[in-house]
Amino acid sequence: MRKEYLAMSRWRAVVAVAAAISLVTLLAAGADASVSRSAATFDPTCGKARAADRTVDGTLGSVTLHGTPKRIVALEFSFVDDLVAVGLKPVGIADDNNPNSIIPPIRAKVAGYTSVGLRATPNLETIASLHPDLIIADATRDAKIMNKLNAIAPTIALDSLQQAYLPNLHSAIVIGQLVNKCGAMRVRVQQDKLIMARIAKVVPKSYASKRAMFVVSDKTVFNVHSSLAYTPSLLKAIGIGEANIVKPAKGANPYIVMSLEDLVSNNPDIMFVADYFPGTAVIDGYQKSPLWGTVTAAKNKQVYNVNPALWSKARGLLAGELIAQQAVHLLFHKFVSIALPKVTSA
Amino acid sequence: MTSMAAESPSTRHRVLGRGRTFPVAVAVIGAIGLAGFVWSLSIGPEHISLADRIHGTFAPDQSAPQLIVHLVRLPRALEAALVGAALAVAGTVMQGITLNPLGAPEIMGVNAGAALLVTLSVTVATSMSGESVLVLAYAGAAMAAVFVFGFARLGRGGLSPMRLALAGVTVTAFLFALMQGIFILHVETASTLMFWLVGGVNFADWHNIHMIWPWLLGGSLAAMLLAAPLNVLALGDDMAQGLGQNVARTRVIGGAVVVVLAGAAVGIAGPVAFLGLIVPHIARSLVGVNHFLVMPLSALTGASLFVWADVGSRYIGAADSQTPSGLVTALIGAPIFIYLARQQRMSS
């Protein structure tokens, strides 16, 4: 009896320890998920509310709005950036449970927002608890949950993830229509184009035929963003490089996993590298190989490390301008102001 | 589980009879593997001449084509062969010590442990991110195996094959559940691991091979030394003990060999599925159940199979994008396993 009792209590102890380990691990994993959930404040600069109903077209269909939305939930960083561009502040943001995922100048403008969790799997209950009157979702990532989002509040799906510079600019225009600030947004987009033109002036014409490559390197992958993706298309817009080194089929995944031979074969002249794990990422292994020296970008010392959050995730108006500003600063050591130019009407 | 004991007369016949097919099997599978290896050296975005491929393999100069062969294609093919061989031998040992035809290195928790630690390092425990994936995966695999053995030895009855298999399945499920929990809570960061989690040799380099080959050599030699005890153990625990074998010690040493081999393989190629499970069955269906023959033939078959799986992976997906070679082993593994089961050639 005593033996059996001891054996049983040992088993109980094992089960208890296993349960405790799993609980502690999951709690530790979710520890940084706890963010401020203070009540969001209304932004008073939302312009004159319009009484008339209006319908705005998005990528996956239209949305009908009554008046001007004041409690907006944004499920991509670029939508937050675009809202801030016209003086608005979302009440809820899918910030991947980490406020530092939002680039600092935008983060400073949205203080007090409520995190609605991961961009990949936003927390629908938290979104509902915010009583939003508009949800701006991503047309690629959130396509499958549009019905659920629409049940909470009017939802529009716009282009951001896996989309190029121009579709993202178009999303900003649509956001202007949604928040009843069409004029202000048109002016802001016009300013964006003027800033890009200002930056492009610094880029010598010869750079248009250079082969520029933007790479995201992680511990286990080496991902090249193709010309269908945001950053290469933005660089092309300011005259840096022919970003179309790799051409996946339209509608295909714009990110391409490359081996060292693929890289050598593509042989970029310029590389911008977002390295999430400096020292132990795949690219660090590539850089140690004698083959690395055969890549033109490496030979000419034109491999530049860039901020991963800004260059690979942000995609908004200000983010794009910052990327362009940093690109010419890295390449030509020239600082070009991104101060907003005066535009009377767009 | 101890079917071997019941069929021992016919087994003796099979061991003796099928042993004659061993040289033929080695020659045929070796030739198939070598063909895959040579083909593997010829695939890539750069067109490289036969002369450059030969020079690049044996004595490269500093020209780009020969460097590509020597620094990218050769380590990739070699790594595929080493990983395939290591997983196959680990699978053979695993099936030997658990007396279970469904035994595989994965059952020892190696894949789950490696996946958990690597996922932790890029999400919550970023203090570990300074370590290479190889070290993290190997450490995770080893820790999981220790956990499995510890779990299996608890309570009365000692280290029986059934307890080992049950503990392995339980711990594997537990560790994968933890990994999935962390993955979901950090899906943005963790999703970059999807490629690695399928397993493959797409990012092979000499550095990894240099790090890992002593472990593979040591593990393989130890596995060969285990051939005799495993042949005795195949008669069943009682018979083996009656013949003077320390059954528990054989299992512990066997488990250590599995960890060394499979841990190294997971370290460089990620959690590749199915190889460790199916290859020993293929080998046994060719040469019978004598571990002295099964062990080397498993190594050769595993190497050939994974080299071919890696060749196959180059023809899946976009031409200029990599596809993890582990995807092919998973795709071909299941049908082969079903075929073997239908042929009733599965034996422990």
Interface residues (C-beta under 8 A of the other chain):
Chain A: K3 A7 R10 W11 V14 A18 S22 T25 L26 A28 A29 G30 A31 D32 A33 D96 N97 S101 L118 R119 A120 T121 D218 K219 T220 V221 F222 N223 V246 P248 A249 A252 I256 V257 M258 S259 L260 E261 D262 V264 S265 N266 Y276 F277 G279 T280 V282 G285 K288 S289 P290 L291 T294
Chain B: G44 P45 E46 Q62 A64 L67 I68 L71 V72 R73 R76 V118 S121 V122 T123 V124 S129 G130 E131 S132 V133 F151 L154 G155 R156 F174 A177 L178 G181 I182 I184 L185 H186 V187 E188 T189 S191 T192 L193 F195 W196 N202 F203 D205 H207 G270 A318 D320 S321 Q322
